[in-house]
Amino acid sequence: MDSVGKKRWNVYTIRRRPGSERNYWVKIGVGFVNGDGSINLYLDAMPLDGKLQLREWREDAEARANGAAEAAEVEAF
């Protein structure tokens, strides 16, 4: 995944947890680096504050993000 044209990014927005000082990261899409170094972003949602955070994609980070999202869904009920 480190070669140009194959590098993958996760796209997040960071939200303040209501009633808390803590923030939480919401994955809202992915990005890919093109051969010329430009980046394509594919978003599933838009950030409420217009801010995006790009993080290099890693399998362990992806697994943690999915686990955190599942935990947040359970916590919401």
Number of C-alpha atoms within 10 A of each C-alpha: 10 9 9 14 15 12 17 23 20 22 22 22 20 16 15 11 11 8 6 7 7 9 11 14 16 17 22 17 18 19 19 20 18 14 12 8 11 10 15 13 15 13 15 11 12 13 16 10 9 7 11 16 14 16 14 15 17 13 8 9 13 13 11 12 16 13 12 15 16 12 11 12 10 9 8 7 5
